[in-house]
Amino acid sequence: MREPITKDVKHNIVERLKNFFQDFYDKLRSDYLFKKKEKKLVEVAKKARQEIAEGKAKVMDYNKL
């Protein structure tokens, strides 16, 4: 016969599951937000490459930031 699970063990299981699902949710949200921004990042990168090719880009002066 099995022994009943103690409250401490149940609590530990619940905490681990909560942490697992929170990490899983955070990863999904992060992936979603990146996908949402990815298209815009690609557009900006293409524009930057085009400006560099046309000679419109300037060397960044970090002292002016």
MOPAC internal coordinates of N, CA, C and O (Angstrom, degrees):
PM7 1SCF
backbone

  N    0.0000 0     0.00 0     0.00 0    0    0    0
  C    1.4403 1     0.00 0     0.00 0    1    0    0
  C    1.5310 1   110.47 1     0.00 0    2    1    0
  O    1.2310 1   120.77 1   -36.62 1    3    2    1
  N    1.2770 1   116.13 1   143.38 1    3    2    1
  C    1.4680 1   120.66 1  -179.80 1    5    3    2
  C    1.5164 1   110.87 1   -83.51 1    6    5    3
  O    1.2310 1   122.53 1   -31.07 1    7    6    5
  N    1.3243 1   112.77 1   148.93 1    7    6    5
  C    1.4629 1   118.03 1   175.25 1    9    7    6
  C    1.5262 1   108.39 1   -85.83 1   10    9    7
  O    1.2310 1   119.80 1   -32.82 1   11   10    9
  N    1.3153 1   117.99 1   147.18 1   11   10    9
  C    1.4687 1   119.97 1   178.48 1   13   11   10
  C    1.5363 1   110.73 1   -66.88 1   14   13   11
  O    1.2310 1   121.36 1   -28.92 1   15   14   13
  N    1.3019 1   115.00 1   151.08 1   15   14   13
  C    1.4642 1   120.53 1   179.10 1   17   15   14
  C    1.5312 1   108.28 1   -78.05 1   18   17   15
  O    1.2310 1   121.40 1   -46.76 1   19   18   17
  N    1.3172 1   114.93 1   133.24 1   19   18   17
  C    1.4675 1   119.03 1  -179.12 1   21   19   18
  C    1.5218 1   110.78 1   -74.31 1   22   21   19
  O    1.2310 1   120.95 1   -17.49 1   23   22   21
  N    1.3015 1   115.79 1   162.51 1   23   22   21
  C    1.4696 1   120.79 1   178.70 1   25   23   22
  C    1.5159 1   111.09 1   -61.60 1   26   25   23
  O    1.2310 1   120.30 1   142.47 1   27   26   25
  N    1.3343 1   117.04 1   -37.53 1   27   26   25
  C    1.4682 1   120.15 1   179.45 1   29   27   26
  C    1.5257 1   111.23 1   -63.17 1   30   29   27
  O    1.2310 1   120.67 1   137.67 1   31   30   29
  N    1.3161 1   116.32 1   -42.33 1   31   30   29
  C    1.4652 1   120.34 1   179.24 1   33   31   30
  C    1.5277 1   109.78 1   -66.28 1   34   33   31
  O    1.2310 1   120.25 1   136.68 1   35   34   33
  N    1.3258 1   117.14 1   -43.32 1   35   34   33
  C    1.4651 1   120.61 1   177.93 1   37   35   34
  C    1.5280 1   110.47 1   -59.86 1   38   37   35
  O    1.2310 1   121.49 1   135.17 1   39   38   37
  N    1.3217 1   114.76 1   -44.83 1   39   38   37
  C    1.4715 1   119.54 1   179.54 1   41   39   38
  C    1.5258 1   110.50 1   -61.01 1   42   41   39
  O    1.2310 1   120.33 1   136.80 1   43   42   41
  N    1.3268 1   116.98 1   -43.20 1   43   42   41
  C    1.4561 1   121.68 1   179.57 1   45   43   42
  C    1.5272 1   110.68 1   -61.82 1   46   45   43
  O    1.2310 1   120.32 1   136.68 1   47   46   45
  N    1.3236 1   117.00 1   -43.32 1   47   46   45
  C    1.4681 1   121.35 1   178.63 1   49   47   46
  C    1.5262 1   110.43 1   -62.02 1   50   49   47
  O    1.2310 1   120.47 1   134.02 1   51   50   49
  N    1.3137 1   116.70 1   -45.98 1   51   50   49
  C    1.4690 1   121.15 1  -179.47 1   53   51   50
  C    1.5296 1   110.17 1   -62.21 1   54   53   51
  O    1.2310 1   119.79 1   136.56 1   55   54   53
  N    1.3146 1   118.01 1   -43.44 1   55   54   53
  C    1.4683 1   121.32 1   179.88 1   57   55   54
  C    1.5283 1   111.02 1   -63.08 1   58   57   55
  O    1.2310 1   120.78 1   136.94 1   59   58   57
  N    1.3222 1   116.12 1   -43.06 1   59   58   57
  C    1.4678 1   119.35 1   178.95 1   61   59   58
  C    1.5291 1   111.47 1   -63.54 1   62   61   59
  O    1.2310 1   120.78 1   138.15 1   63   62   61
  N    1.3256 1   116.11 1   -41.85 1   63   62   61
  C    1.4656 1   119.88 1   177.89 1   65   63   62
  C    1.5223 1   111.42 1   -64.52 1   66   65   63
  O    1.2310 1   120.37 1   138.13 1   67   66   65
  N    1.3260 1   116.90 1   -41.87 1   67   66   65
  C    1.4631 1   120.22 1   177.64 1   69   67   66
  C    1.5186 1   110.50 1   -59.94 1   70   69   67
  O    1.2310 1   120.41 1   135.25 1   71   70   69
  N    1.3250 1   116.82 1   -44.75 1   71   70   69
  C    1.4638 1   120.79 1   179.73 1   73   71   70
  C    1.5203 1   111.15 1   -64.45 1   74   73   71
  O    1.2310 1   120.63 1   138.04 1   75   74   73
  N    1.3282 1   116.40 1   -41.96 1   75   74   73
  C    1.4592 1   120.83 1   178.94 1   77   75   74
  C    1.5253 1   110.72 1   -59.98 1   78   77   75
  O    1.2310 1   120.62 1   130.18 1   79   78   77
  N    1.3328 1   116.42 1   -49.82 1   79   78   77
  C    1.4582 1   119.81 1  -177.64 1   81   79   78
  C    1.5250 1   111.92 1   -69.44 1   82   81   79
  O    1.2310 1   119.70 1   147.26 1   83   82   81
  N    1.3085 1   118.17 1   -32.74 1   83   82   81
  C    1.4655 1   120.31 1   176.10 1   85   83   82
  C    1.5275 1   110.27 1   -65.89 1   86   85   83
  O    1.2310 1   120.16 1   135.98 1   87   86   85
  N    1.3249 1   117.30 1   -44.02 1   87   86   85
  C    1.4663 1   120.86 1   176.75 1   89   87   86
  C    1.5198 1   111.09 1   -62.21 1   90   89   87
  O    1.2310 1   120.77 1   138.34 1   91   90   89
  N    1.3272 1   116.13 1   -41.66 1   91   90   89
  C    1.4595 1   121.33 1   178.86 1   93   91   90
  C    1.5328 1   110.89 1   -62.65 1   94   93   91
  O    1.2310 1   120.41 1   134.65 1   95   94   93
  N    1.3159 1   116.82 1   -45.35 1   95   94   93
  C    1.4604 1   122.29 1   178.21 1   97   95   94
  C    1.5312 1   110.28 1   -61.90 1   98   97   95
  O    1.2310 1   120.32 1   135.17 1   99   98   97
  N    1.3399 1   116.99 1   -44.83 1   99   98   97
  C    1.4645 1   120.57 1   179.69 1  101   99   98
  C    1.5257 1   111.48 1   -60.71 1  102  101   99
  O    1.2310 1   120.43 1   139.67 1  103  102  101
  N    1.3312 1   116.78 1   -40.33 1  103  102  101
  C    1.4623 1   120.60 1   178.95 1  105  103  102
  C    1.5248 1   110.55 1   -65.79 1  106  105  103
  O    1.2310 1   120.35 1   134.95 1  107  106  105
  N    1.3208 1   116.94 1   -45.05 1  107  106  105
  C    1.4679 1   119.97 1   178.77 1  109  107  106
  C    1.5247 1   111.13 1   -61.49 1  110  109  107
  O    1.2310 1   120.52 1   137.32 1  111  110  109
  N    1.3197 1   116.62 1   -42.68 1  111  110  109
  C    1.4633 1   120.84 1   179.86 1  113  111  110
  C    1.5238 1   110.66 1   -64.40 1  114  113  111
  O    1.2310 1   120.65 1   137.05 1  115  114  113
  N    1.3113 1   116.36 1   -42.95 1  115  114  113
  C    1.4581 1   121.01 1   178.71 1  117  115  114
  C    1.5299 1   110.41 1   -61.42 1  118  117  115
  O    1.2310 1   120.48 1   134.20 1  119  118  117
  N    1.3254 1   116.68 1   -45.80 1  119  118  117
  C    1.4676 1   120.52 1   178.38 1  121  119  118
  C    1.5318 1   110.85 1   -61.49 1  122  121  119
  O    1.2310 1   120.58 1   137.48 1  123  122  121
  N    1.3229 1   116.49 1   -42.52 1  123  122  121
  C    1.4632 1   120.86 1   179.58 1  125  123  122
  C    1.5272 1   111.00 1   -62.32 1  126  125  123
  O    1.2310 1   120.57 1   133.47 1  127  126  125
  N    1.3254 1   116.51 1   -46.53 1  127  126  125
  C    1.4577 1   120.01 1  -178.84 1  129  127  126
  C    1.5240 1   111.46 1   -64.93 1  130  129  127
  O    1.2310 1   120.46 1   142.24 1  131  130  129
  N    1.3305 1   116.73 1   -37.76 1  131  130  129
  C    1.4587 1   119.17 1   178.03 1  133  131  130
  C    1.5153 1   110.60 1   -65.87 1  134  133  131
  O    1.2310 1   120.25 1   134.58 1  135  134  133
  N    1.3347 1   117.13 1   -45.42 1  135  134  133
  C    1.4644 1   120.30 1   178.84 1  137  135  134
  C    1.5216 1   110.91 1   -59.28 1  138  137  135
  O    1.2310 1   121.10 1   141.25 1  139  138  137
  N    1.3255 1   115.50 1   -38.75 1  139  138  137
  C    1.4596 1   120.96 1  -179.39 1  141  139  138
  C    1.5340 1   110.63 1   -64.03 1  142  141  139
  O    1.2310 1   120.36 1   142.49 1  143  142  141
  N    1.3198 1   116.91 1   -37.51 1  143  142  141
  C    1.4645 1   121.77 1  -177.67 1  145  143  142
  C    1.5283 1   112.56 1   -89.06 1  146  145  143
  O    1.2310 1   120.30 1   161.67 1  147  146  145
  N    1.3342 1   117.03 1   -18.33 1  147  146  145
  C    1.4574 1   121.15 1  -173.40 1  149  147  146
  C    1.5262 1   112.95 1   -56.85 1  150  149  147
  O    1.2310 1   120.22 1   136.19 1  151  150  149
  N    1.3297 1   117.19 1   -43.81 1  151  150  149
  C    1.4631 1   120.88 1  -178.47 1  153  151  150
  C    1.5265 1   110.68 1   -60.28 1  154  153  151
  O    1.2310 1   120.70 1   135.83 1  155  154  153
  N    1.3270 1   116.27 1   -44.17 1  155  154  153
  C    1.4656 1   120.56 1   179.62 1  157  155  154
  C    1.5306 1   110.53 1   -64.66 1  158  157  155
  O    1.2310 1   120.15 1   140.12 1  159  158  157
  N    1.3385 1   117.32 1   -39.88 1  159  158  157
  C    1.4584 1   120.87 1   179.01 1  161  159  158
  C    1.5313 1   111.08 1   -62.47 1  162  161  159
  O    1.2310 1   120.68 1   140.03 1  163  162  161
  N    1.3334 1   116.31 1   -39.97 1  163  162  161
  C    1.4655 1   120.68 1   178.62 1  165  163  162
  C    1.5300 1   109.83 1   -63.93 1  166  165  163
  O    1.2310 1   120.37 1   136.92 1  167  166  165
  N    1.3298 1   116.90 1   -43.08 1  167  166  165
  C    1.4643 1   120.80 1   179.09 1  169  167  166
  C    1.5283 1   111.27 1   -61.78 1  170  169  167
  O    1.2310 1   120.54 1   135.83 1  171  170  169
  N    1.3169 1   116.56 1   -44.17 1  171  170  169
  C    1.4660 1   120.84 1  -179.59 1  173  171  170
  C    1.5249 1   110.27 1   -65.29 1  174  173  171
  O    1.2310 1   120.19 1   139.54 1  175  174  173
  N    1.3241 1   117.24 1   -40.46 1  175  174  173
  C    1.4666 1   120.91 1   179.13 1  177  175  174
  C    1.5272 1   110.87 1   -64.41 1  178  177  175
  O    1.2310 1   120.14 1   138.33 1  179  178  177
  N    1.3317 1   117.34 1   -41.67 1  179  178  177
  C    1.4748 1   120.55 1   177.86 1  181  179  178
  C    1.5167 1   110.77 1   -62.21 1  182  181  179
  O    1.2310 1   120.76 1   137.36 1  183  182  181
  N    1.3318 1   116.15 1   -42.64 1  183  182  181
  C    1.4662 1   120.27 1   179.31 1  185  183  182
  C    1.5311 1   110.36 1   -63.32 1  186  185  183
  O    1.2310 1   120.55 1   138.37 1  187  186  185
  N    1.3234 1   116.55 1   -41.63 1  187  186  185
  C    1.4673 1   120.34 1   179.52 1  189  187  186
  C    1.5259 1   110.26 1   -63.53 1  190  189  187
  O    1.2310 1   120.08 1   135.82 1  191  190  189
  N    1.3336 1   117.46 1   -44.18 1  191  190  189
  C    1.4698 1   120.68 1   178.25 1  193  191  190
  C    1.5257 1   111.05 1   -61.47 1  194  193  191
  O    1.2310 1   120.68 1   140.04 1  195  194  193
  N    1.3268 1   116.30 1   -39.96 1  195  194  193
  C    1.4571 1   120.28 1   180.00 1  197  195  194
  C    1.5246 1   110.14 1   -64.76 1  198  197  195
  O    1.2310 1   120.43 1   136.02 1  199  198  197
  N    1.3274 1   116.79 1   -43.98 1  199  198  197
  C    1.4621 1   120.43 1   179.52 1  201  199  198
  C    1.5264 1   111.14 1   -64.29 1  202  201  199
  O    1.2310 1   120.42 1   142.67 1  203  202  201
  N    1.3163 1   116.80 1   -37.33 1  203  202  201
  C    1.4713 1   119.94 1   176.78 1  205  203  202
  C    1.5214 1   109.66 1   -64.42 1  206  205  203
  O    1.2310 1   120.01 1   135.08 1  207  206  205
  N    1.3296 1   117.58 1   -44.92 1  207  206  205
  C    1.4668 1   121.94 1  -179.53 1  209  207  206
  C    1.5225 1   111.40 1   -63.60 1  210  209  207
  O    1.2310 1   119.93 1   146.98 1  211  210  209
  N    1.3300 1   117.74 1   -33.02 1  211  210  209
  C    1.4688 1   121.79 1  -179.90 1  213  211  210
  C    1.5188 1   112.34 1   -85.46 1  214  213  211
  O    1.2310 1   120.21 1   178.45 1  215  214  213
  N    1.3199 1   117.20 1    -1.55 1  215  214  213
  C    1.4618 1   120.63 1   179.50 1  217  215  214
  C    1.5181 1   113.57 1    77.90 1  218  217  215
  O    1.2310 1   119.90 1  -164.84 1  219  218  217
  N    1.3132 1   117.80 1    15.16 1  219  218  217
  C    1.4653 1   121.32 1  -178.92 1  221  219  218
  C    1.5290 1   112.65 1   -85.92 1  222  221  219
  O    1.2310 1   120.59 1   164.75 1  223  222  221
  N    1.3287 1   116.48 1   -15.25 1  223  222  221
  C    1.4750 1   119.99 1  -176.82 1  225  223  222
  C    1.5260 1   110.20 1   -79.02 1  226  225  223
  O    1.2310 1   121.27 1   -32.50 1  227  226  225
  N    1.3225 1   115.18 1   147.50 1  227  226  225
  C    1.4534 1   121.20 1   177.80 1  229  227  226
  C    1.5209 1   108.91 1  -117.69 1  230  229  227
  O    1.2310 1   121.02 1   -26.81 1  231  230  229
  N    1.3295 1   115.65 1   153.19 1  231  230  229
  C    1.4515 1   120.26 1   175.77 1  233  231  230
  C    1.5271 1   107.83 1   -67.79 1  234  233  231
  O    1.2310 1   120.82 1   -45.40 1  235  234  233
  N    1.3151 1   116.03 1   134.60 1  235  234  233
  C    1.4680 1   120.17 1  -177.84 1  237  235  234
  C    1.5241 1   111.10 1   -72.47 1  238  237  235
  O    1.2310 1   120.98 1   -50.98 1  239  238  237
  N    1.3038 1   115.73 1   129.02 1  239  238  237
  C    1.4539 1   121.35 1   174.98 1  241  239  238
  C    1.5220 1   107.66 1   -98.58 1  242  241  239
  O    1.2310 1   121.03 1   -76.12 1  243  242  241
  N    1.3222 1   115.64 1   103.88 1  243  242  241
  C    1.4730 1   120.25 1  -175.55 1  245  243  242
  C    1.5244 1   112.37 1   -66.31 1  246  245  243
  O    1.2310 1   119.82 1   160.99 1  247  246  245
  N    1.3044 1   117.96 1   -19.01 1  247  246  245
  C    1.4699 1   120.97 1   178.49 1  249  247  246
  C    1.5213 1   111.52 1   -73.17 1  250  249  247
  O    1.2310 1   119.96 1   160.73 1  251  250  249
  N    1.3192 1   117.69 1   -19.27 1  251  250  249
  C    1.4711 1   121.23 1  -179.58 1  253  251  250
  C    1.5274 1   112.80 1   -91.14 1  254  253  251
  O    1.2310 1   120.40 1   178.89 1  255  254  253
  N    1.3137 1   116.83 1    -1.11 1  255  254  253
  C    1.4601 1   119.23 1  -179.33 1  257  255  254
  C    1.4985 1   112.12 1   -72.04 1  258  257  255
  O    1.2310 1   120.10 1   180.00 1  259  258  257

